[in-house]
Amino acid sequence: MKGGVRVDNKVKEIRIEMKLSQEELANKSGLSRYLISKIENGDDVNITKNTMISISNALNKKVTDVFCLDVNYSFTLYQFNTE
């Protein structure tokens, strides 16, 4: 990701485990199916704090269970903890 923090995620893995379609996750999170798809595929998209929180809440998970920041960057995950 250019000029930002690389964020790996388990969105697709958790979504499939919960038997949700991308469309259902999009509706639950208030995001577009297109964005969900881009995030799941690891495409170069700007994943904001609010986007991570919306997806995590829709999956009933903590942000840190769904998203993992690349350890090569100096950034703390506690900023995203919603509990």
Summary of the structure (lengths in Angstrom):
residues: 83
radius of gyration: 12.0
end to end distance: 27.6
largest distance: 34.6
contacts: 204
relative contact order: 0.22
helix: 49%
strand: 7%
